[in-house]
């Protein structure tokens, strides 16, 4: 089982490599929400998203022989870039399985970090099967986007830093894809203060974690049609589902329109560029999806990887 000790170990492992990202506040946001809001800006993380934390923590723990054989990952974007950059920094060959409809900027960045990219058709193929096959053929280590204790511990370091920088937090709100960031956040927060409420935010079209928790069993959905490409997962893993249940996290959903509004608010009021997935937690607060008036609330802005043309079109 993963505990706060594993998150603290990950924090030591990534120190000096990952950025300790800033925490930003806004009087306008506080007035709009009735809460004291503290935004953890993982859009300023290396490669532009929190995913670097988990990827580096996982790859740094490979044995010398495993490093020689390389790593394989599957991702629509941010995990791909995180693995590619972490692998380059550690001198490990990386192969990434990515959907052909992934944002062009994310495909380009992944290749730019030196990784080999294998593209597939999202609606015709299963990325896990492709990645497992490639890893098996090459004897490489598979680095999943969320279904790994070391990935989750690395993701949890963002919340650990937030809670070290901000006192007396009542709740933490995070975007939810496969549940790695949600799980890491819950473990870090409850390791510090079990009273902290943990909220996850999914797109309306991709509410697999919400459905799974409501039914008390893992629910798999079709590929969600949403602008939040980083949250287009179809089901949590047994590991992330178990952590979410254990820590009694609560899930709310937001529309694509709410994601756009949050991106625009971040740009106009905070001077921050967020990708749709990275704006999910902020969208829940702005849309009054959570009752947090009078509370001190930490929010993880999980990423800012969006190319200029798409960003302009979205907002």
N, C-alpha and C positions, 0 to 999 in steps of 0.2 A: 504493500500500500504506500501511496505517496503522502508525505507529511510536510510540515513547514520546514523541517530540517533539509529535505531534498531541494526545496525552493531556495533556501539560504545557500546551500552548496552550489546550486546553479548560479546564483548571484555572484559568488566568488569566482566561479569558472569563467563567466562572461565579462567580469570587471575589466575595464581598460580596453575591451574589444567592442562590446555593445555600448551605445550611448546611454547615459542616464538622462532620459528625456525630461523636458521641463513640465511643470504643472502650471496651467494658466487659469485665471479667473476672469469673470466679466460681470460688472454691475448690471448690465442689461439682461444678461442671462438669469442672474439671481432674481431680478424683478419679474421676469417672465414666468419663472418657475416657482417663486416663493421659497426657494431653497438656497443654501450656500453651496455652490457647485465648483468642483475642482477638476479641471480637465487634464488628464494625463496624455500628453501629445506624442503618441507613438508614430504619428506621421513624420516626426523628425528622427525616427530611428534609422539606423543604417539600412539601406535598400528600401526605406520608406514605410516599414510596417513592423509590428511586434514580432512577426514570424521569425525574424533573425535570431531572437533570443533562444527559442526552442531548437532551431536548427543547429546553432553553434553548440549549444549544450549537449545535443545528441552526438554530433559528429566528433566533437572534441574527446568523447569517451571511447572512440573506436580503438581497437588494438592496432599495432603497427601493420600486421598482415591484413587486417580489414581495411585500413587506409589505402594500402596498395591496390586492393581490388576495387575500390571505389564505392560510391553510393548511388542509389536510384530513388527518385521521388516522383510523386504524381501530384499535380496541382494546377489550378486555373490561373495562378499568378503569384501571389505573395509568398506562399510556401516555396514555390519554385525558385523565386529570387533569393529567398533566405537560405535555402540549401545551396544554391549555386555560389553565393557569396561566401558562406561559411566554409564550403568545400575549397574554394580558391584560397582563402586565408590559411587553411590548414594543409594545403597541398594534396587534396584528395580529388580524384577524378569524379565528376558528377554527370549523371544522365537524368533528364527530367521528362516525364510524360505529361504533355499539356494538350488541352482541347484546341482544335484548330480555330475555334471562335473566341479564344482568350484575347483580351485586349492586346492590340499590337504592341503597345509600349511595354507590356509585361513580358511578351515573347522576346522582344528585342533586348530588354534588360537582362533576362535570364541567359540569353546567348552571350551578351556583353560581359557577363561575369565568367564566361569560359565554359559553361555547361553545354553538353550535347542535348538537343531538344528533339524528342520524338512526338510528333503530333498525331492526334486521333480525332475521330468524329464523335462528339459528345453523345449524340442520340443513337449511335450504332455500335459503339464499343464500350467496354468496361475498363476504365483506367487502372483499377487495382490489378486486374488480370494481366494487362499489358506490362505493368511495372514489375509484377511478380515474375513474369516470364523472362523479362530482360535481366532482372537481378539473378535469377536462377542460372541463366546461360552464362553470365559473367562472373558469378560467384560474389556479386556485390551485395552490400547491405541495403535493405529497403528502409527508407526513412519516411514514414507516413506523416501526413499533415497534422494529425491530432491523436491517433491511437497508439501512444507511446508515453510511458511514464516520464521519460527524460524530456520529451517535447513539452509535456504539460508543466513539468517543474520549471523549465525555461520560460514558458509563457507566464507563469505565475510571478516571475521577478518584476514584471511591470507593476502589478498590484502591490508587491512588497515595497518597491520604491515609493509608490504613491502614498502608502500608509506610513512610511518613514518620514515623508515630507509634510504630511498633513495630519494634524492631531484630531482625535475624537470624531472619526468618520462613522456615520450611521448606516450608510448603504454604499454599495459599489455597483455600477451599471456597466455592462459590457455587451458588445455584439456577439452573436452566437452563430457559428457555422456548424462545425463538427463537435464543438464543445471543449476544445483544448484550452482556449483562453478562459472560458467560463470555469472550467475545472481548476485550472491553475490559480485563478483569482479567488475562488472559494477556499481553496486550501491555504493560500497565503493569508487571506483576510481572517479566516476563522482560527488560524494558528496564532494570530495576534489578538483577536477579540471575537469570541464566538457569537457575540450579539449583533455583529454587522450583518445587515441583510444583503443578499446577493441577487441581482436581477440580470437576466439575459434578455436580449432583444433580437428577434428574428424578423425577416421580411414576411409579410402576410402570406405570400405564395410559397414560402419555404419554412413552414412551422413544424418540422419533423420533431424537434426536441420538445416543443410544447405538447404536441399530440402524444409523444412517448411518455412524458411525465404524467399526463392526465390519465392515460390508459395503464400506467405502471408496466409497460412493456415497450420494447423498441419498435417504433413504427417507421416504415420505409415509404417514401413518397416518390413521385416522378420528379425529374429534374425541374426545379422551380423556375418559373419565368419571372425574373426580377432583374432590375438594374444592378443589384448588389451581387456582382459576380463572385465575390469572395465568400458569400453566404449561400451558395447554390448546392449545399450538401443535401443528400437524400435521407440520411439517418445518422444518429449518433452511434458511436461504437459502444460495445458493452462496458468498456472502461470509462468513457466520458459520461455515459448514462448513469452508471453506478455512482460516480462522484457527484453528479447533479442531484440524484436522489438522496444520497447520504447528507449532503449539505443543504437540502431543502431549498434549492434555488427556485425562483419564480420567473416565469417567462411571459413576456408580452410581445406583441407584433406591431409592425409599422408598415404603412403603405409605401410604394415607390414615390408617391407625391410627397410624403413626409420626409423621405430621404433627401429628395431634391431640395426641399425647404430648409432642412438642416445644413446641407452643403452650402446653400446660399447664405444662411445666417452666419455660418463659420467664416465665409469669405468676407461678407460685408461688415460684420461686427467684431470678429476676432482676427481677421487677416490670416486665416488658416485655410489651406487647401486640403480637403478631405475627399477620398473616394467614397462611393455610395456605402460600401460595407463599413468603412471607418466612421461614418456619420450615424450609424444605426442607434447607438446609445443616446447620442445627443437628440436625435429625432424623437425618441421616446419621451424625453424630458420636455422638449418644446411642444410636443403634441399632447401633453398632459396624460400620457398613458400610465403614469405611476403617481401615486399620492405621496409626495415627498416634501410637502410644505413644512417649513421650519426645520428641516433636516440638513445635515452636512453630508453632501453626496459626492463621491468620487466617480468620475466617468472616464472610461478608457476610449480615446479616439484611436482606433486600432491601425489606421493606415491612410496614406495619401497618394497612392499610386494610380494616377489617372492621367491620360494624355490630354494636352491642352484642347484639342478639337472636341473630344468627347465631353470634357468638363464644361466647356462653354455651351455645348448643346444641352447638357443635363440641367444646368442652372438657368 
